[in-house]
Amino acid sequence: MEFKYQAVNADGQTVTGFISADTDREALTQLKQQSLTPINLTLDQARVETRRVFWQGKVSAQDKALVVKELGTLLQAGVSLAEAVDSMAQSHGEDALGQAFSRVHATLRSGGSFSSALKDSAIDWPDYLHQLAAAGEQTGKLAAALHNAADQMEYEERVRDEMRNALIYPAILVLSGISAVLLVFLVVVPKFASLLKSSKAKIPEISVWVLKTGLFVKENLLFFGLGAAGVVMVALALSRSAAVRAQAMEWISRVPILGRWLNDTEMGRWSSMLATLLENRVPILAAMELAEASLRLNSLRYRLQPVLREIRAGKKIADAMETTRLLQVSGLNLIRVGERSGELPKMLRTLAQLYENAGRQRLKRFLVLLEPAAILLIGGVIGFVMVAIMLAITSLSNVSL
């Protein structure tokens, strides 16, 4: 890292400059070796912003959850916050996390809070981590808050993995079907193209269409290949756009069975997030706002906005949620019991578990229906092509008889 320093030299003159070091402690050591007495030492903000841009997206969600849990474990073992952060910085060395924790350590040494240091660490932490860290500092339960944050991050990563895995299988079926149809058009159909040149037989229109399509695909295979590659590249580029991903998820949410699974998954995320925040004494309004922001479906966010307004007006969560019809009667009863008994976080955890289990069942049901449907569709297309070819052969045989 690049530090800007102000120091006094051996002649008593004040000098300023920049020095490269992994940590602020190492920078101070280097200045002393140069016979300089440090007056002020700060991290060069321009360099931090440059690295911030480079680091964005370079740290996986799993790594983030792991380091947060490791930090919480160190604090739970009795290690001071500054020592724990310094230990994390040294263990990760020159990678993005090591540099980030060095920045956090420098902020802590200068008297800053841990939650504010996280915001300036050049790592894209989840917003709720900052709230949980601030609440943990205020209540003296930072270790527990970090463990809860890590659990929430692992939960969200598990949900993302389930969504990715759910889409892999349909993608494989679709690609297999396209490959099978292309194989028929490229290998099988051209062998019967000579039937088009026969003037004796009246080939059915369906057969003519299939044979001509097969010839066209074979003759323009290069263009089809380039077009397919272009479509893949465009799809990959669009998948990196948050707006496109949001629109795709909104479309999926309206698909039968799959849409119910996605909605259950998102409401489970909302319940788990709200439970985590409330367990760590985050104010209810801030917790509701963060839980709403964690949702990836804009339609659900829109339906939750009136709930937040009614809670600000003094209404209870269960009563405010009742008009949205986002929760079933059992879910509303859990929240209502939690509010009455003072065990709302526990009831929300139970609700999140119910949604997670329901989502898994819906996903299994979708995959069970998808496989035969895909097989029937692929078989139907290939059967259509083969029937067209057989009709052409039969028409030629009738003429010869």
SVG drawing of the C-alpha trace seen along z (x, -y; Angstrom):
<svg xmlns="http://www.w3.org/2000/svg" viewBox="-55 -22 75 74">
<polyline fill="none" stroke="black" stroke-width="0.4" points="0.0,0.0 1.0,-3.6 1.2,-5.8 1.5,-9.6 3.7,-10.7 4.7,-13.9 7.8,-13.5 10.7,-15.4 14.2,-14.6 17.5,-14.7 18.0,-18.4 14.6,-19.2 13.0,-20.0 9.4,-18.8 9.3,-16.7 6.5,-15.0 6.4,-12.2 5.1,-8.7 6.3,-5.3 5.2,-1.8 4.5,0.8 2.1,3.7 0.9,2.2 1.0,-1.1 3.3,0.6 5.8,1.5 5.6,-2.0 6.5,-3.5 9.4,-1.1 10.7,-2.2 10.5,-5.8 12.4,-5.2 15.1,-3.4 15.5,-6.5 16.0,-8.6 12.6,-10.2 10.2,-10.9 6.7,-10.4 4.1,-13.1 1.3,-12.0 0.8,-8.8 -2.3,-8.3 -3.1,-5.9 -3.0,-7.5 -6.7,-7.8 -6.1,-8.0 -4.3,-4.7 -7.1,-3.2 -9.7,-4.3 -7.7,-2.8 -7.4,0.5 -11.1,0.3 -12.0,0.4 -9.6,3.3 -10.8,5.3 -14.5,5.1 -15.7,8.6 -12.3,10.2 -13.3,11.7 -15.9,14.5 -18.9,14.6 -17.5,17.7 -14.2,16.1 -16.1,13.1 -18.2,15.3 -15.2,17.3 -13.1,14.3 -16.0,12.7 -16.5,16.0 -12.8,16.3 -12.7,12.8 -15.7,13.5 -14.0,16.7 -10.9,14.8 -12.9,12.2 -14.9,15.0 -11.6,16.5 -10.7,13.3 -8.4,11.7 -8.7,7.9 -10.3,6.4 -7.1,4.6 -5.0,7.8 -7.6,9.9 -7.8,7.6 -4.0,7.4 -3.8,11.1 -6.3,11.4 -4.3,8.9 -1.1,10.8 -2.6,14.2 -4.0,13.0 -0.8,11.1 -1.0,9.2 -4.3,10.4 -7.4,8.2 -8.6,9.4 -5.2,8.8 -5.0,5.3 -8.6,4.6 -7.9,5.7 -4.7,3.7 -6.9,0.7 -9.3,1.6 -6.4,2.0 -5.1,-1.5 -8.5,-3.0 -8.8,-1.3 -5.4,-2.6 -6.5,-6.1 -9.5,-5.8 -12.2,-4.9 -15.0,-2.4 -14.9,1.1 -18.1,0.6 -16.9,-2.6 -13.5,-0.9 -15.4,1.9 -17.0,-0.7 -13.6,-2.1 -11.9,1.3 -12.4,1.4 -14.3,4.6 -18.0,4.8 -19.4,6.2 -23.1,6.8 -24.9,3.7 -26.3,5.6 -22.8,6.5 -22.2,2.8 -25.4,2.6 -24.6,5.8 -21.1,4.6 -22.3,1.2 -25.0,3.0 -22.4,5.4 -20.1,2.6 -22.9,0.8 -24.0,3.9 -20.5,5.3 -21.4,8.5 -19.4,8.0 -18.2,11.6 -21.8,12.9 -22.8,10.3 -20.0,11.3 -21.0,15.0 -24.6,14.1 -23.5,12.1 -21.3,15.0 -24.2,17.4 -26.5,15.0 -23.8,14.7 -23.5,18.5 -27.3,18.8 -27.5,16.4 -24.6,18.2 -26.4,21.5 -29.6,20.1 -27.6,18.8 -26.0,22.2 -29.4,23.9 -30.6,21.4 -27.6,22.0 -27.9,25.8 -31.6,25.6 -30.8,23.9 -27.9,26.1 -30.1,29.2 -32.6,27.4 -29.7,25.8 -28.2,29.2 -31.5,30.6 -32.0,27.7 -28.4,27.9 -28.8,31.7 -32.0,31.2 -30.5,28.6 -27.5,30.8 -29.6,33.8 -31.7,31.8 -28.6,30.3 -27.1,33.8 -30.2,35.0 -30.2,32.0 -26.5,32.2 -26.0,36.0 -29.3,37.7 -31.3,35.2 -28.7,34.4 -28.4,38.2 -32.0,38.0 -31.6,34.6 -31.4,36.4 -35.2,37.1 -35.8,33.4 -34.4,34.0 -36.8,36.8 -39.4,35.6 -41.4,38.8 -42.6,38.5 -44.8,35.9 -43.1,35.3 -45.3,34.0 -44.7,30.3 -43.7,31.3 -40.9,33.5 -39.8,30.8 -39.5,28.3 -37.5,30.6 -35.1,31.6 -34.5,28.1 -34.0,26.9 -31.4,29.7 -29.5,28.7 -29.7,25.0 -28.2,25.7 -25.4,27.8 -24.5,25.3 -24.5,22.4 -23.0,24.2 -20.2,21.6 -22.7,18.8 -24.9,20.7 -21.8,21.4 -20.8,17.7 -24.4,16.8 -24.6,19.2 -21.3,17.9 -22.6,14.4 -25.8,15.3 -23.7,16.9 -21.5,13.8 -24.4,11.5 -26.1,13.7 -23.0,13.7 -22.7,9.9 -26.4,9.4 -26.1,11.8 -23.6,9.4 -26.1,6.6 -28.0,6.2 -31.0,4.8 -31.2,7.8 -30.8,10.3 -33.6,8.5 -35.9,8.7 -35.1,12.4 -35.9,13.1 -39.2,11.2 -40.1,13.4 -39.1,16.6 -41.3,15.6 -44.3,15.8 -43.6,19.3 -45.8,22.0 -44.1,24.0 -40.7,22.4 -42.1,19.0 -43.6,20.3 -40.2,21.7 -38.4,18.4 -41.0,16.5 -40.6,18.9 -36.8,18.6 -36.9,14.8 -39.4,14.7 -37.1,17.2 -34.2,14.8 -36.3,11.9 -37.3,13.8 -33.7,15.0 -32.3,11.5 -34.8,9.9 -34.2,12.5 -30.5,11.9 -30.8,8.1 -33.3,8.2 -31.2,10.8 -28.4,8.2 -30.6,5.3 -30.8,3.5 -33.7,1.1 -36.9,2.5 -37.2,-0.1 -33.6,0.2 -33.9,4.0 -37.0,3.9 -35.3,1.6 -32.3,3.9 -34.4,7.0 -36.4,5.5 -33.2,4.4 -31.9,8.0 -34.8,9.2 -33.9,9.6 -37.5,9.5 -38.7,5.9 -42.3,7.1 -41.8,8.3 -40.0,5.1 -42.9,3.0 -45.4,5.0 -43.3,4.6 -43.0,0.8 -46.5,0.2 -45.6,2.5 -42.7,0.3 -45.0,-2.8 -47.6,-1.1 -44.9,-0.1 -43.6,-3.7 -47.2,-4.6 -47.2,-2.3 -48.7,0.8 -47.4,4.3 -45.5,6.3 -48.1,9.1 -51.0,6.7 -49.1,4.7 -48.1,7.9 -51.6,9.3 -52.8,6.9 -49.9,7.8 -50.8,11.5 -47.1,12.3 -47.3,14.7 -49.7,17.5 -51.8,17.7 -49.2,19.9 -46.5,17.4 -48.6,14.5 -49.4,16.5 -45.7,17.2 -44.9,13.5 -47.9,12.6 -46.9,15.1 -43.3,13.8 -44.4,10.2 -46.6,11.2 -44.0,13.3 -40.9,11.2 -39.4,14.1 -39.8,12.5 -36.3,13.4 -36.9,17.0 -40.2,17.2 -38.7,15.6 -36.0,18.2 -38.7,20.9 -40.5,19.1 -37.3,19.0 -36.8,22.7 -40.4,23.4 -39.9,21.4 -36.6,23.1 -38.1,26.5 -41.1,25.6 -38.8,24.1 -36.8,27.3 -39.9,29.4 -41.2,27.1 -37.8,27.3 -37.8,31.1 -41.3,31.1 -40.2,28.8 -37.2,31.0 -39.4,34.1 -41.8,32.5 -39.0,31.0 -37.2,34.1 -40.1,36.0 -41.3,32.7 -37.9,32.0 -37.6,35.6 -41.1,35.4 -40.2,32.1 -36.9,33.4 -38.4,36.7 -41.2,34.9 -38.9,32.7 -36.7,35.6 -39.8,37.8 -41.3,35.0 -38.1,34.9 -37.9,38.7 -41.6,38.9 -41.1,36.2 -38.1,38.3 -40.2,41.5 -43.0,39.8 -40.6,38.7 -39.2,42.2 -42.8,43.7 -43.9,41.2 -41.0,42.3 -41.7,46.0 -45.4,45.5 -44.3,44.1 -42.0,46.9 -44.7,49.4"/>
</svg>
